Amino acid sequence: MAGAVGTAAAIVSGLAGLSSSRAVRWANQVYVDFFRGSSAIIQLYWAYYALPIIDRDLTFSPLQVGVVVLGLNMGGYGSEIVRGAVQSVSRGQYEASTALSIGGYQRMRYIIFPQAVLSMLPPYGNLLIEMLKGTALVSLITLADLTRVGLDLRQAGDLSSASAFTALLVIYFFLAISITFIVRRAERFARRSMGLEA
């Protein structure tokens, strides 16, 4: 879920960073700088523990806080990936679409963004893996993630420390390998869709 929030935030923020509006670019830069410049742990603590003190109506479950904070954090980093990928598309593509009287929205949706996706996928896969590893942080706000379950089994005596941490290591490794595999398949599919690979 955090990955979906992060992907949406990254796309919106990345495109906002290319906006012709100075106000939109400024607001986007504040968002990016905040989430990239502050610790994810502090963001989680603040959203889970500090917000309810400020206003009781701002009390959220550990799952809600984890999904939103990790998603927005990922979006802050992913924003630069999206922006850089869009800017890497050849200037000739913009000029050709302008010559064909293709509007800005259609140009971005059908011409620029599909090409940018190819440049986006490899670094975005790395970002997803970093977010996967960052999910262990949600155990600090009482959410039962993989790390919390492993620690609970260890404390209950069901698993030794070596067994618990080895199991966690192996599970996280296979999850990361799975993400890498999916991203590579997506990259190959994108290339075939654009006729760049037989």
Order of alpha helices (4+ residues) and beta strands (2+ residues): alpha-alpha-alpha-alpha-alpha-alpha-alpha-alpha-alpha
